[in-house]
Amino acid sequence: MGTGNFLWNLSKNYFTFGLIGLTVSDRYFSIVSVQGTSMSPTFNSHVDNSKRPLTDDRVLVEKFCLEKYKFFHGDVVVFCSPTNHREKHVKRITGLPGDWISAPHNYDVIVVPEGHCWVEGDNSALSFDSRSIGPIPLGLIRGRVTHIVWPPNRVGKVHRTISQERLPF
């Protein structure tokens, strides 16, 4: 009888902590793996001879910014692909609603519509971003990247930066 009671209490504790962990992950913070080199050198900057990352960076994503969609130029965000909701992408915000953005390969200028943002990878040559798919609805953003948490030699804060040539006008 004692063993059954012990197992029942252990199961309840694991279930409770699992629910708490799931709630925290869903509402406040989560850890996301950044794959590919579209955000190099910010993420996955250590590559082998085939230009593939040696290891994927793992980042901390805070979700408090989603409450009022409070974002800033240079924020790195995780968002769902507009064409496949199961795909997650990590890019930097270079334009917010109302900003004028110049398209880099032609002379078009667009205005970022309300409720959207313009995102670009730091490695523009290898990035599939707003230059290809257009503005991203703010509702697809899943959080803001604040820190690299893995690998241990890269642990640190992710800074809100944007290159001068990509600033909106």
DSSP file with accessible surface (Angstrom, degrees, kcal/mol):
  #  RESIDUE AA STRUCTURE BP1 BP2  ACC     N-H-->O    O-->H-N    N-H-->O    O-->H-N    TCO  KAPPA ALPHA  PHI   PSI    X-CA   Y-CA   Z-CA
    1    1 A M     >        0   0  213      0, 0.0     4,-1.7     0, 0.0     5,-0.2   0.000 360.0 360.0 360.0 -35.0    0.0    0.0    0.0
    2    2 A G  H  >  +     0   0   57      1,-0.2     4,-2.2     2,-0.2     5,-0.1   0.871 360.0  52.1 -67.5 -36.7    2.9    2.4    0.8
    3    3 A T  H  > S+     0   0  103      2,-0.2     4,-2.6     1,-0.2     5,-0.2   0.916 108.6  50.4 -67.6 -41.9    4.5    2.0   -2.7
    4    4 A G  H  > S+     0   0   45      1,-0.2     4,-2.2     2,-0.2    -1,-0.2   0.904 111.6  48.3 -62.1 -41.0    1.2    2.8   -4.5
    5    5 A N  H  X S+     0   0   98     -4,-1.7     4,-2.4     2,-0.2    -1,-0.2   0.909 111.4  50.4 -65.5 -41.8    0.7    5.9   -2.4
    6    6 A F  H  X S+     0   0  129     -4,-2.2     4,-2.6     1,-0.2    -2,-0.2   0.933 111.9  46.9 -61.8 -46.8    4.3    7.0   -3.1
    7    7 A L  H  X S+     0   0   92     -4,-2.6     4,-2.7     2,-0.2    -2,-0.2   0.889 111.3  51.9 -64.1 -39.5    3.9    6.5   -6.9
    8    8 A W  H  X S+     0   0  155     -4,-2.2     4,-2.4    -5,-0.2    -2,-0.2   0.945 112.2  45.3 -62.6 -45.8    0.6    8.4   -6.8
    9    9 A N  H  X S+     0   0   65     -4,-2.4     4,-2.3     2,-0.2    -2,-0.2   0.907 113.4  50.3 -64.8 -40.5    2.2   11.4   -5.0
   10   10 A L  H  X S+     0   0   62     -4,-2.6     4,-2.5     2,-0.2     5,-0.2   0.932 111.0  49.1 -63.7 -43.1    5.2   11.3   -7.3
   11   11 A S  H  X S+     0   0   69     -4,-2.7     4,-2.5     1,-0.2    -2,-0.2   0.911 110.3  50.7 -62.6 -42.9    3.0   11.2  -10.4
   12   12 A K  H  X S+     0   0   91     -4,-2.4     4,-2.7     2,-0.2    -1,-0.2   0.915 110.9  49.3 -61.9 -41.9    0.9   14.2   -9.1
   13   13 A N  H  X S+     0   0   87     -4,-2.3     4,-2.7     2,-0.2     5,-0.3   0.932 112.0  46.9 -64.7 -46.1    4.1   16.2   -8.4
   14   14 A Y  H  X S+     0   0  168     -4,-2.5     4,-2.3     1,-0.2    -1,-0.2   0.919 113.7  48.9 -61.5 -42.5    5.5   15.5  -11.9
   15   15 A F  H  X S+     0   0  139     -4,-2.5     4,-2.4    -5,-0.2    -2,-0.2   0.934 112.1  48.7 -62.6 -45.1    2.1   16.4  -13.5
   16   16 A T  H  X S+     0   0   69     -4,-2.7     4,-2.4     1,-0.2    -2,-0.2   0.945 113.8  45.0 -61.8 -48.5    1.9   19.6  -11.5
   17   17 A F  H  X S+     0   0  141     -4,-2.7     4,-2.7     1,-0.2    -1,-0.2   0.869 111.2  54.9 -66.4 -32.7    5.4   20.7  -12.3
   18   18 A G  H  X S+     0   0   44     -4,-2.3     4,-2.5    -5,-0.3    -1,-0.2   0.925 109.1  46.9 -63.4 -44.1    4.8   19.8  -16.0
   19   19 A L  H  X S+     0   0   83     -4,-2.4     4,-2.4     2,-0.2    -2,-0.2   0.907 112.9  49.1 -64.6 -41.1    1.7   22.0  -16.1
   20   20 A I  H  X S+     0   0   90     -4,-2.4     4,-2.6     2,-0.2     5,-0.2   0.941 112.3  48.6 -63.4 -45.0    3.5   24.9  -14.4
   21   21 A G  H  X S+     0   0   39     -4,-2.7     4,-2.6     1,-0.2    -2,-0.2   0.911 111.7  49.3 -61.3 -42.0    6.4   24.5  -16.9
   22   22 A L  H  X S+     0   0  116     -4,-2.5     4,-2.4     2,-0.2    -1,-0.2   0.911 111.3  49.6 -64.3 -41.4    4.1   24.4  -19.9
   23   23 A T  H  X S+     0   0   69     -4,-2.4     4,-2.6     2,-0.2     5,-0.4   0.933 112.3  46.9 -63.9 -46.3    2.3   27.5  -18.6
   24   24 A V  H  X>S+     0   0   63     -4,-2.6     4,-2.6     1,-0.2     5,-2.1   0.939 114.2  48.4 -61.6 -44.6    5.5   29.4  -18.1
   25   25 A S  H  <5S+     0   0   51     -4,-2.6    -2,-0.2    -5,-0.2    -1,-0.2   0.881 116.0  43.6 -63.1 -37.9    6.8   28.3  -21.5
   26   26 A D  H  <5S+     0   0  113     -4,-2.4    -1,-0.2    -5,-0.2    -2,-0.2   0.865 127.9  24.4 -77.1 -35.9    3.5   29.3  -23.2
   27   27 A R  H  <5S+     0   0  153     -4,-2.6    -3,-0.2    -5,-0.2    -2,-0.2   0.726 132.8  13.5-106.1 -26.4    2.9   32.7  -21.5
   28   28 A Y  T  <5S-     0   0   98     -4,-2.6    35,-2.6     1,-0.4    36,-0.4   0.796 115.7  -2.0-121.8 -55.8    6.2   34.1  -20.3
   29   29 A F  E   < +A   62   0A  79     -5,-2.1    -1,-0.4    33,-0.2     2,-0.3  -0.982  50.6 172.8-142.7 153.8    9.5   32.5  -21.6
   30   30 A S  E     -A   61   0A  19     31,-1.6    31,-3.1    -2,-0.3     2,-0.5  -0.969  29.4-120.2-152.8 166.9   10.6   29.7  -23.9
   31   31 A I  E     -A   60   0A  99     -2,-0.3     2,-0.4    29,-0.2    29,-0.2  -0.942  30.4-172.5-110.9 131.3   13.8   28.4  -25.4
   32   32 A V  E     -A   59   0A  32     27,-2.4    27,-2.9    -2,-0.5     2,-0.5  -0.970  21.3-130.0-127.2 141.1   14.1   28.2  -29.2
   33   33 A S  E     -A   58   0A  41     -2,-0.4     2,-0.6    25,-0.2    25,-0.2  -0.770  18.8-145.5 -88.8 129.0   16.7   26.6  -31.4
   34   34 A V  E     -A   57   0A   6     23,-3.2    23,-0.7    -2,-0.5     2,-0.3  -0.868  20.7-168.6 -97.3 119.8   18.0   29.0  -34.2
   35   35 A Q        +     0   0  142     -2,-0.6     3,-0.3    21,-0.1    55,-0.2  -0.804  41.5  17.6-111.0 150.4   18.8   27.0  -37.3
   36   36 A G  S    S-     0   0   37     -2,-0.3     3,-0.2     1,-0.2    16,-0.0  -0.194  83.0 -86.9  87.1-179.5   20.6   28.1  -40.4
   37   37 A T  S >  S+     0   0   24     89,-0.2     3,-1.5     1,-0.1    89,-0.2   0.204  87.4 108.3-116.0  14.5   22.9   31.1  -41.1
   38   38 A S  T 3  S+     0   0   20     -3,-0.3    85,-2.7     1,-0.3    88,-0.1   0.752  88.0  42.6 -66.9 -20.1   20.4   33.8  -42.1
   39   39 A M  T >> S+     0   0    2     83,-0.2     4,-1.6    82,-0.2     3,-1.1   0.206  94.1 163.5-109.0  15.5   21.1   35.6  -38.7
   40   40 A S  T <4  +     0   0   25     -3,-1.5     4,-0.1     1,-0.3    -3,-0.1  -0.503  57.3  26.7 -71.2 139.2   24.9   35.1  -38.8
   41   41 A P  T 34 S+     0   0   92      0, 0.0    -1,-0.3     0, 0.0     4,-0.3  -0.985 124.1  52.3 -91.7   0.2   26.9   36.6  -37.1
   42   42 A T  T <4 S+     0   0   35     -3,-1.1     2,-0.3     1,-0.2    -2,-0.2   0.936 125.0  17.0 -62.2 -45.0   24.4   37.2  -34.4
   43   43 A F  S  < S+     0   0    1     -4,-1.6    -1,-0.2     1,-0.2    -4,-0.1  -0.952 129.9   9.0-127.1 150.8   23.5   33.5  -34.2
   44   44 A N  S    S+     0   0    2     -2,-0.3    -1,-0.2     1,-0.1    -4,-0.1   0.882  70.6 152.7  53.5  46.7   25.2   30.4  -35.5
   45   45 A S        +     0   0   37     -4,-0.3     2,-0.8    -3,-0.2    -1,-0.1   0.675  46.7  84.0 -82.9 -16.0   28.4   32.2  -36.4
   46   46 A H        +     0   0   88      9,-0.2     8,-2.9    -5,-0.0     9,-0.5  -0.792  63.9 170.5 -90.4 108.9   30.7   29.2  -35.9
   47   47 A V  B     -G   53   0B  56     -2,-0.8     2,-0.1     6,-0.3    -2,-0.0  -0.813  27.3-131.6-119.5 158.8   30.5   27.3  -39.2
   48   48 A D    >   -     0   0   64      4,-2.3     3,-2.0    -2,-0.3    -1,-0.1  -0.237  50.0 -76.2 -92.9-170.0   32.5   24.4  -40.8
   49   49 A N  T 3  S+     0   0  172      1,-0.3    -1,-0.0     2,-0.1    -2,-0.0   0.755 130.8  57.4 -63.2 -25.1   34.0   24.2  -44.3
   50   50 A S  T 3  S-     0   0   75      2,-0.2    -1,-0.3     1,-0.0     0, 0.0   0.314 116.9-112.7 -89.0  11.2   30.6   23.6  -45.9
   51   51 A K  S <  S+     0   0  153     -3,-2.0    -2,-0.1     1,-0.3   -14,-0.0   0.738  75.4 133.2  65.3  23.5   29.3   26.9  -44.3
   52   52 A R        -     0   0  169      1,-0.0    -4,-2.3   -16,-0.0    -1,-0.3  -0.838  65.9 -99.8-100.4 144.4   26.9   25.0  -42.1
   53   53 A P  B     -G   47   0B  26      0, 0.0    -6,-0.3     0, 0.0     3,-0.1  -0.325  19.4-141.1 -61.8 140.6   26.7   25.9  -38.4
   54   54 A L  S    S+     0   0  115     -8,-2.9     2,-0.3     1,-0.3    -7,-0.1   0.849  87.6   1.6 -68.4 -35.5   28.7   23.6  -36.1
   55   55 A T  S    S-     0   0   59     -9,-0.5     2,-0.3    96,-0.0    -1,-0.3  -0.988  80.4-111.7-150.0 146.2   25.9   23.8  -33.5
   56   56 A D        -     0   0   43     -2,-0.3     2,-0.2    -3,-0.1   -21,-0.1  -0.641  34.3-122.8 -78.1 135.1   22.6   25.6  -33.4
   57   57 A D  E     -A   34   0A   2    -23,-0.7   -23,-3.2    -2,-0.3     2,-0.4  -0.527  18.7-144.5 -71.5 145.0   22.3   28.5  -31.0
   58   58 A R  E     -AB  33 150A  93     92,-2.4    91,-2.9   -25,-0.2    92,-1.4  -0.948  21.0-165.9-110.1 133.4   19.6   28.2  -28.4
   59   59 A V  E     -AB  32 148A   0    -27,-2.9   -27,-2.4    -2,-0.4     2,-0.5  -0.885  22.3-121.0-125.0 153.2   17.9   31.5  -27.4
   60   60 A L  E     -AB  31 147A  42     87,-3.0    86,-2.6    -2,-0.3    87,-0.9  -0.789  27.4-160.5 -90.4 128.0   15.6   32.7  -24.6
   61   61 A V  E     -AB  30 145A   2    -31,-3.1   -31,-1.6    -2,-0.5     2,-0.3  -0.954   1.0-156.9-114.8 117.7   12.4   34.2  -26.0
   62   62 A E  E     -AB  29 144A  21     82,-2.8    82,-2.5    -2,-0.5   -33,-0.2  -0.742   5.6-166.7 -93.6 146.4   10.4   36.5  -23.7
   63   63 A K    >   +     0   0   35    -35,-2.6     3,-1.3    -2,-0.3     4,-0.3   0.322  62.9  97.2-117.1   7.3    6.7   36.9  -24.4
   64   64 A F  G >  S+     0   0  107    -36,-0.4     3,-1.4     1,-0.3     4,-0.4   0.815  76.9  67.4 -65.6 -27.4    5.7   40.0  -22.4
   65   65 A C  G 3 >S+     0   0    5      1,-0.3     5,-1.9     2,-0.1     4,-0.4   0.708  88.5  67.6 -64.9 -18.5    6.1   42.1  -25.5
   66   66 A L  G < 5S+     0   0   42     -3,-1.3    -1,-0.3     3,-0.2    -2,-0.2   0.702  79.1  78.9 -77.0 -17.8    3.1   40.3  -27.0
   67   67 A E  T < 5S+     0   0  155     -3,-1.4    -1,-0.2    -4,-0.3    -2,-0.1   0.911 121.4   3.3 -59.1 -43.3    0.6   41.8  -24.5
   68   68 A K  T   5S-     0   0  168     -3,-0.4    -1,-0.2    -4,-0.4    -2,-0.2   0.125 103.2-109.5-127.5  19.0    0.5   45.1  -26.4
   69   69 A Y  T   5 +     0   0  110     -4,-0.4     2,-1.0     1,-0.2    -3,-0.2   0.942  52.5 176.2  49.0  54.3    2.7   44.3  -29.4
   70   70 A K      < +     0   0  130     -5,-1.9     2,-0.3    -6,-0.1    -1,-0.2  -0.792  10.2 154.6 -94.7  99.6    5.4   46.6  -28.1
   71   71 A F        -     0   0   15     -2,-1.0     2,-0.3    -3,-0.2    25,-0.0  -0.863  25.2-154.9-124.8 161.3    8.4   46.2  -30.4
   72   72 A F    >   -     0   0   82     -2,-0.3     3,-2.0    23,-0.0    21,-0.2  -0.909  36.3 -83.1-132.8 158.5   11.3   48.4  -31.4
   73   73 A H  T 3  S+     0   0   64     -2,-0.3    21,-0.2     1,-0.3     3,-0.1  -0.387 117.3  26.1 -58.5 133.8   13.6   48.7  -34.4
   74   74 A G  T 3  S+     0   0    1     19,-3.2    87,-0.8     1,-0.3    -1,-0.3   0.283  84.4 140.1  94.0 -10.5   16.4   46.2  -34.0
   75   75 A D    <   -     0   0    5     -3,-2.0    18,-3.2    85,-0.2     2,-0.5  -0.424  49.2-136.2 -63.1 139.8   14.4   43.7  -31.9
   76   76 A V  E     -C   92   0A   3     69,-0.5    69,-3.0    16,-0.2     2,-0.3  -0.884  32.3-175.5 -96.7 126.1   15.1   40.1  -32.9
   77   77 A V  E     -CD  91 144A   0     14,-3.0    14,-2.0    -2,-0.5     2,-0.5  -0.872  27.7-135.7-125.6 155.8   11.8   38.2  -32.9
   78   78 A V  E     +CD  90 143A   4     65,-2.4    64,-3.5    -2,-0.3    65,-1.0  -0.931  36.2 169.0-104.6 130.8   10.5   34.7  -33.4
   79   79 A F  E     -CD  89 141A   2     10,-2.4    10,-2.8    -2,-0.5     2,-0.3  -0.972  36.0-108.2-142.1 157.2    7.5   34.5  -35.7
   80   80 A C  E     -C   88   0A   4     60,-2.4     8,-0.2    -2,-0.3     5,-0.2  -0.645  45.2-102.4 -80.7 142.7    5.4   31.9  -37.5
   81   81 A S        -     0   0    4      6,-2.4     3,-0.1     3,-0.7     6,-0.1  -0.384  21.3-135.1 -62.3 137.6    5.8   31.7  -41.3
   82   82 A P  S    S+     0   0   60      0, 0.0     3,-0.2     0, 0.0    -1,-0.1   0.763 106.2  42.2 -66.1 -21.1    2.9   33.4  -43.1
   83   83 A T  S    S+     0   0  118      1,-0.3     2,-0.3     4,-0.0    -2,-0.0   0.664 126.3  26.4-100.2 -18.9    2.7   30.4  -45.5
   84   84 A N    >   -     0   0   62      3,-0.1     3,-2.0    -3,-0.1    -3,-0.7  -0.817  63.3-160.8-147.0 102.4    3.2   27.5  -43.0
   85   85 A H  T 3  S+     0   0  132     -2,-0.3    -1,-0.1     1,-0.3    -2,-0.0   0.655  90.0  62.6 -63.1 -13.8    2.2   28.1  -39.4
   86   86 A R  T 3  S+     0   0  201     -6,-0.1     2,-0.4     2,-0.0    -1,-0.3   0.692  87.0  85.8 -83.6 -18.0    4.3   25.2  -38.2
   87   87 A E    <   -     0   0   87     -3,-2.0    -6,-2.4    -6,-0.1     2,-0.4  -0.705  64.0-159.7 -85.3 133.8    7.6   26.9  -39.4
   88   88 A K  E     -C   80   0A 112     -2,-0.4     2,-0.3    -8,-0.2    -8,-0.2  -0.916   7.5-168.0-112.0 139.0    9.2   29.3  -36.9
   89   89 A H  E     -C   79   0A  39    -10,-2.8   -10,-2.4    -2,-0.4     2,-0.5  -0.923  13.3-147.7-124.7 152.3   11.7   32.0  -38.1
   90   90 A V  E     +C   78   0A  15     -2,-0.3     2,-0.3   -12,-0.2   -12,-0.2  -0.982  35.2 145.5-121.4 118.8   14.1   34.3  -36.3
   91   91 A K  E     -C   77   0A   8    -14,-2.0   -14,-3.0    -2,-0.5     2,-0.4  -0.922  45.5-103.6-144.8 172.2   14.7   37.7  -37.8
   92   92 A R  E     -CE  76 120A   7     28,-2.4    28,-2.5    -2,-0.3     2,-0.5  -0.823  32.5-119.9-104.1 136.6   15.4   41.3  -36.8
   93   93 A I  E     + E   0 119A   0    -18,-3.2   -19,-3.2    -2,-0.4    26,-0.3  -0.635  38.0 164.2 -75.7 122.3   12.7   44.0  -37.1
   94   94 A T  E     +     0   0A   6     24,-2.9     2,-0.3    -2,-0.5    25,-0.2   0.456  64.7  34.7-114.1  -8.4   13.9   46.8  -39.4
   95   95 A G  E     - E   0 118A   0     23,-1.6    23,-2.9   -23,-0.1    -1,-0.3  -0.984  60.6-165.7-150.5 138.9   10.5   48.5  -40.0
   96   96 A L    >   -     0   0   30     -2,-0.3     3,-2.6    21,-0.2    16,-0.3  -0.684  52.0 -56.7-114.4 168.4    7.4   49.1  -37.8
   97   97 A P  T 3  S+     0   0   39      0, 0.0    -1,-0.1     0, 0.0    17,-0.1  -0.175 126.5  18.0 -50.8 130.3    3.9   50.3  -38.9
   98   98 A G  T 3  S+     0   0   36     14,-3.3     2,-0.1     1,-0.3    16,-0.1   0.232  92.9 130.6  92.9 -13.9    4.1   53.5  -40.9
   99   99 A D    <   -     0   0   35     -3,-2.6    13,-2.8    13,-0.1     2,-0.5  -0.462  57.1-128.9 -72.7 146.3    7.8   53.2  -41.7
  100  100 A W  E     -H  111   0C 130     69,-1.2    69,-1.7    11,-0.2     2,-0.4  -0.845  27.6-167.5 -93.8 127.6    8.9   53.7  -45.3
  101  101 A I  E     -H  110   0C   3      9,-3.2     9,-2.7    -2,-0.5     2,-0.4  -0.956  12.7-142.9-120.2 133.0   11.2   50.9  -46.4
  102  102 A S  E     -H  109   0C  43     -2,-0.4     7,-0.2     7,-0.2     5,-0.1  -0.797  20.6-126.3 -94.3 135.0   13.3   50.8  -49.5
  103  103 A A    >   -     0   0   27      5,-2.5     3,-0.8    -2,-0.4     5,-0.1  -0.664  17.6-141.3 -77.1 128.5   13.6   47.5  -51.3
  104  104 A P  T 3  S+     0   0   58      0, 0.0    -1,-0.1     0, 0.0    -2,-0.0   0.784  93.1  45.4 -68.5 -26.2   17.3   46.8  -51.7
  105  105 A H  T 3  S+     0   0  175      3,-0.0     2,-0.3    -3,-0.0    -2,-0.0   0.480 121.5  21.7-100.4  -3.8   17.2   45.3  -55.3
  106  106 A N  S <  S-     0   0   77     -3,-0.8    -3,-0.0     2,-0.2     0, 0.0  -0.846  86.1-100.2-144.7-173.0   15.0   47.8  -57.0
  107  107 A Y  S    S+     0   0  228     -2,-0.3     2,-0.2    -5,-0.1    -2,-0.0   0.173  73.0 127.0-103.1  19.7   14.0   51.4  -56.4
  108  108 A D        -     0   0   99     -5,-0.1    -5,-2.5    -6,-0.0     2,-0.4  -0.473  40.8-161.5 -75.7 147.0   10.6   50.7  -54.9
  109  109 A V  E     -H  102   0C  63     -7,-0.2     2,-0.3    -2,-0.2    -7,-0.2  -0.998  10.4-173.6-127.2 132.5    9.6   52.2  -51.5
  110  110 A I  E     -H  101   0C  62     -9,-2.7    -9,-3.2    -2,-0.4     2,-0.5  -0.879  22.1-128.4-123.7 159.5    6.8   50.7  -49.5
  111  111 A V  E     -H  100   0C  64     -2,-0.3   -11,-0.2   -11,-0.2   -12,-0.1  -0.917  28.5-121.4-104.5 130.2    5.0   51.8  -46.3
  112  112 A V        -     0   0    1    -13,-2.8   -14,-3.3    -2,-0.5   -13,-0.1  -0.582  36.9-126.6 -69.2 121.7    4.8   49.1  -43.6
  113  113 A P    >   -     0   0   57      0, 0.0     3,-1.4     0, 0.0   -14,-0.1  -0.255  30.5 -83.5 -71.0 160.0    1.0   48.7  -43.0
  114  114 A E  T 3  S+     0   0  152      1,-0.2     3,-0.1   -17,-0.1   -18,-0.0  -0.301 117.1  26.1 -57.0 142.1   -0.6   49.0  -39.6
  115  115 A G  T 3  S+     0   0   36      1,-0.3    23,-2.8    -3,-0.1    24,-0.4   0.591 111.2  87.6  78.8  11.1   -0.5   45.8  -37.7
  116  116 A H  E <   -I  137   0D  54     -3,-1.4     2,-0.3    21,-0.3    -1,-0.3  -0.862  54.9-158.4-133.0 168.1    2.6   44.6  -39.5
  117  117 A C  E     -I  136   0D   0     19,-2.0    19,-3.1    -2,-0.3     2,-0.5  -0.946  21.0-121.9-141.8 163.3    6.4   44.8  -39.3
  118  118 A W  E     -E   95   0A  14    -23,-2.9   -24,-2.9    -2,-0.3   -23,-1.6  -0.939  31.5-170.9-108.1 125.4    9.3   44.4  -41.7
  119  119 A V  E     +E   93   0A   0     -2,-0.5    11,-2.3    15,-0.3    12,-0.4  -0.919   7.5 177.5-121.5 145.3   11.9   41.8  -40.7
  120  120 A E  E     -E   92   0A   9    -28,-2.5   -28,-2.4    -2,-0.4     2,-0.2  -0.992  28.4-116.8-142.5 149.7   15.3   40.9  -42.2
  121  121 A G        -     0   0    5     -2,-0.3   -82,-0.2   -30,-0.2     3,-0.2  -0.527  23.6-125.9 -79.8 152.0   18.0   38.5  -41.5
  122  122 A D  S    S+     0   0   55      1,-0.2     2,-1.0    -2,-0.2   -83,-0.2   0.799 108.9  58.0 -68.5 -27.0   21.4   39.9  -40.5
  123  123 A N  S >  S-     0   0   45    -85,-2.7     3,-1.8     1,-0.2    -1,-0.2  -0.735  74.1-177.7-101.3  82.6   23.0   37.8  -43.3
  124  124 A S  G >  S+     0   0   71     -2,-1.0     3,-1.0     1,-0.3    -1,-0.2   0.765  73.6  62.8 -61.1 -26.7   21.0   39.3  -46.1
  125  125 A A  G 3  S+     0   0   88      1,-0.2    -1,-0.3    -3,-0.1   -87,-0.1   0.794 115.4  31.0 -68.8 -25.2   22.6   37.1  -48.8
  126  126 A L  G <  S+     0   0  107     -3,-1.8     2,-0.5   -89,-0.2    -1,-0.2   0.025  97.0 109.2-121.1  26.7   21.2   33.9  -47.2
  127  127 A S    <   -     0   0   16     -3,-1.0     2,-0.8    -6,-0.1     4,-0.1  -0.908  50.0-158.6-116.1 129.2   17.9   35.2  -45.6
  128  128 A F        +     0   0  115     -2,-0.5     2,-0.2     3,-0.1    -3,-0.0  -0.895  50.4 126.0 -97.3 104.5   14.4   34.5  -46.6
  129  129 A D  S >> S-     0   0    1     -2,-0.8     3,-2.3    -5,-0.1     4,-2.3  -0.534  74.1 -44.6-142.9-156.4   12.6   37.5  -45.1
  130  130 A S  H 3> S+     0   0    1    -11,-2.3     4,-2.0     1,-0.3   -10,-0.1   0.742 123.2  68.3 -61.5 -22.8   10.3   40.5  -45.7
  131  131 A R  H 34 S+     0   0   57    -12,-0.4    -1,-0.3     1,-0.2   -11,-0.1   0.785 115.1  28.8 -65.5 -22.2   12.2   41.3  -48.9
  132  132 A S  H <4 S+     0   0   75     -3,-2.3    -2,-0.2     2,-0.2    -1,-0.2   0.785 135.9  25.5-102.8 -39.1   10.8   38.1  -50.3
  133  133 A I  H  < S-     0   0   54     -4,-2.3    -3,-0.2     1,-0.3    -2,-0.2   0.438 100.2-128.6-111.6  -1.8    7.5   37.6  -48.5
  134  134 A G     <  -     0   0   19     -4,-2.0   -15,-0.3    -5,-0.3    -1,-0.3  -0.259  56.8 -10.0  85.5-173.0    6.5   41.2  -47.5
  135  135 A P        -     0   0   39      0, 0.0   -17,-0.2     0, 0.0   -23,-0.0  -0.244  66.8-129.8 -61.9 148.6    5.5   42.6  -44.2
  136  136 A I  E     -I  117   0D   0    -19,-3.1   -19,-2.0   -55,-0.0     2,-0.1  -0.860  20.9-117.2-102.1 128.0    4.8   40.2  -41.3
  137  137 A P  E >   -I  116   0D  45      0, 0.0     3,-2.0     0, 0.0     4,-0.3  -0.408  19.2-130.7 -61.2 135.5    1.5   40.5  -39.4
  138  138 A L  G >  S+     0   0   23    -23,-2.8     3,-1.5     1,-0.3   -22,-0.1   0.807 104.5  69.4 -59.1 -26.6    2.3   41.3  -35.7
  139  139 A G  G 3  S+     0   0   39    -24,-0.4    -1,-0.3     1,-0.3   -23,-0.1   0.680  91.7  59.5 -67.2 -15.7   -0.1   38.5  -34.7
  140  140 A L  G <  S+     0   0   39     -3,-2.0   -60,-2.4   -61,-0.1     2,-0.3   0.584  80.4 105.3 -87.1 -10.8    2.4   35.9  -36.1
  141  141 A I  E <   - D   0  79A   1     -3,-1.5   -62,-0.3    -4,-0.3     3,-0.1  -0.540  47.6-173.1 -74.3 133.9    5.2   37.0  -33.7
  142  142 A R  E     -     0   0A  98    -64,-3.5     2,-0.2     1,-0.4   -63,-0.2   0.451  57.6 -48.8-106.0  -6.8    5.7   34.6  -30.9
  143  143 A G  E     - D   0  78A   0    -65,-1.0   -65,-2.4   -78,-0.1     2,-0.4  -0.848  55.1 -82.7 155.7 171.9    8.2   36.6  -28.8
  144  144 A R  E     -BD  62  77A  31    -82,-2.5   -82,-2.8    -2,-0.2     2,-0.4  -0.888  37.2-126.2-107.4 133.9   11.4   38.7  -28.6
  145  145 A V  E     +B   61   0A   5    -69,-3.0   -69,-0.5    -2,-0.4   -84,-0.2  -0.644  35.8 164.8 -78.7 127.3   14.8   37.0  -28.4
  146  146 A T  E     +     0   0A  26    -86,-2.6    12,-2.8    -2,-0.4     2,-0.3   0.718  56.0  14.4-113.8 -32.9   16.7   38.4  -25.3
  147  147 A H  E     -BF  60 157A  71    -87,-0.9   -87,-3.0    10,-0.3     2,-0.5  -0.994  59.6-125.9-146.2 150.1   19.7   36.1  -24.7
  148  148 A I  E     +BF  59 156A  12      8,-3.1     8,-1.9    -2,-0.3   -89,-0.3  -0.854  28.6 175.6 -88.3 128.3   21.7   33.3  -26.2
  149  149 A V  E     +     0   0A  53    -91,-2.9   -90,-0.2    -2,-0.5     6,-0.2   0.498  48.4  76.1-113.7  -8.6   21.6   30.4  -23.6
  150  150 A W  E    S+B   58   0A 127    -92,-1.4   -92,-2.4     4,-0.1    -1,-0.3  -0.959  73.8  38.3-156.5 139.1   23.6   27.7  -25.6
  151  151 A P  S >  S-     0   0   11      0, 0.0     3,-2.2     0, 0.0     4,-0.4   0.551  79.9-130.8 -77.2 161.9   26.4   26.9  -26.4
  152  152 A P  G >  S+     0   0   84      0, 0.0     3,-1.1     0, 0.0    -2,-0.0   0.812 103.7  58.6 -56.7 -33.0   28.1   27.9  -23.2
  153  153 A N  G 3  S+     0   0  123      1,-0.2    -3,-0.0     3,-0.0     0, 0.0   0.613 110.2  44.5 -74.6  -8.0   30.8   30.0  -24.9
  154  154 A R  G <  S+     0   0   45     -3,-2.2    -1,-0.2     2,-0.0    -6,-0.2   0.324  77.4 135.8-114.7   6.4   28.2   32.2  -26.6
  155  155 A V    <   +     0   0   91     -3,-1.1     2,-0.3    -4,-0.4    -6,-0.2  -0.318  36.2  98.3 -58.4 131.4   25.9   32.8  -23.6
  156  156 A G  E    S-F  148   0A  30     -8,-1.9    -8,-3.1     2,-0.0     2,-0.1  -0.943  71.2 -55.1 167.4 176.0   25.0   36.5  -23.4
  157  157 A K  E     -F  147   0A 130     -2,-0.3     2,-0.6   -10,-0.2   -10,-0.3  -0.445  42.0-131.0 -76.1 144.6   22.5   39.2  -24.2
  158  158 A V        -     0   0   15    -12,-2.8     2,-0.2    -2,-0.1   -82,-0.1  -0.882  29.3-138.7 -96.1 120.6   21.2   39.8  -27.7
  159  159 A H        -     0   0  120     -2,-0.6     2,-1.1     1,-0.1   -12,-0.0  -0.529  10.0-121.4 -86.9 148.6   21.5   43.5  -28.5
  160  160 A R        +     0   0  132     -2,-0.2     2,-0.3   -85,-0.1   -85,-0.2  -0.746  55.7 148.0 -86.4  97.0   18.9   45.6  -30.3
  161  161 A T        -     0   0   78     -2,-1.1     2,-0.3   -87,-0.8   -87,-0.0  -0.917  27.4-174.9-130.5 159.9   20.9   46.8  -33.3
  162  162 A I        -     0   0   40     -2,-0.3     5,-0.1   -89,-0.1     2,-0.1  -0.965  31.4-111.6-153.6 136.7   20.2   47.8  -36.9
  163  163 A S    >   -     0   0   51     -2,-0.3     3,-1.3     1,-0.1     4,-0.4  -0.380  28.6-118.3 -69.9 151.1   22.7   48.7  -39.6
  164  164 A Q  G >  S+     0   0  153      1,-0.3     3,-1.1     2,-0.2    -1,-0.1   0.855 111.7  55.7 -58.4 -39.1   22.6   52.3  -40.8
  165  165 A E  G 3  S+     0   0  150      1,-0.2    -1,-0.3     0, 0.0    -2,-0.0   0.698 106.7  51.9 -72.2 -15.7   21.6   51.4  -44.4
  166  166 A R  G <  S+     0   0   36     -3,-1.3    -1,-0.2     2,-0.1    -2,-0.2   0.440  79.3 118.1 -99.1   0.6   18.6   49.4  -43.2
  167  167 A L    <   -     0   0   66     -3,-1.1   -72,-0.1    -4,-0.4   -73,-0.1  -0.445  69.1-117.7 -63.9 136.7   17.1   52.2  -41.1
  168  168 A P              0   0   31      0, 0.0   -67,-0.2     0, 0.0    -1,-0.1  -0.323 360.0 360.0 -69.5 162.0   13.7   53.3  -42.3
  169  169 A F              0   0  140    -69,-1.7   -69,-1.2    -2,-0.0     0, 0.0  -0.761 360.0 360.0-128.0 360.0   13.2   56.8  -43.6
